Structure formats: structure tokens, C-alpha cells
Amino acid sequence: MSAVLSSSSDINDYEILIRRRGENDYASYCPQLNHMMVGTEHEEVRNMMNEYIEQYIQNLKNS
């Protein structure tokens, strides 16, 4: 069963959850998109997920 992804074009409807998984090991997760990213810094994973969400919204608007 696949997850139903958000169809909202409002960036405020998307959450970014960040978890420290060890020394220099972070993960960000967006439940509305069922997507996770990993990196070595808190800001890095937050920025990567924010860009992913912005691109997702842009793709929604273009389709």
C-alpha cells in the first residue's frame, strides 16, 4: 500500500521532523510526503528537506 501524498500548495502544511541519530548523523522526515533525508548537520538536513518540499509544491503547481 502506498502513502497518499499531500496535494497542498501551502508550505505551512508540511512538517519537517529532525532527529539526531548519532555523532554527526541527522535525519529529516516530512510525514506529508513520506520522505526522509540524511546528512551530517542539523541545518543541512533541514535545508535539504525544505528545498525538497518547495520543489514538490512547484511541481504540483505546474501539473
N, C-alpha and C positions, 0 to 999 in steps of 0.2 A: 504494500500500500504506500503510495507516495503522499507526501505532505502537500497541503494546499497552501500556496504562497500568497502573500498579501497582494492586493491589487490597488493599494492606496498610493497616491502620488504625494502625500504629505509626509515629509521626512520625520516629523514628530511622532508618527505612528509606529516607528521602528525602534526597537531597543538594541543596545549594544551591551552585552554582558561580558565582563573581562575577568579571567581567572589566572592567578599566578600558579603555575604548575611545578615550579622548581626555581633554582637559581638561574636567572636569565632565560626563562621559558614561560611565555604567556600565550593565552588563547583568548580570542574574542569570538562571540557567538551571537547571531541575530535569530531569535526564535521565529520571527515573522517570515524569514526566508530560509530557515532551517540550514544555515550556512555557518561554518566555523573557519577561522584563520588562525595560524600560529606564527609567532615571532619571538624575538629576544627582548623586546622592550614594551612596556605598557602603552606608551604613546604610539609606537609603531603599529600594534595590532588594532588600536582604536582608530587610527587614521586609515589603515587599510580597509577596515570594515566600513567606515564612513564613506570612503570612496566607492566601495562595492555597492552600498545602498544607493548612493547618488546615481551611479551608472544604471542600476536596476530601475530606479524611478524614471530616468531619462529614456530607457528602453520601453517602459510602459507608455510614456507619453508619445513615443514615436510609432507605436504599433496600433 
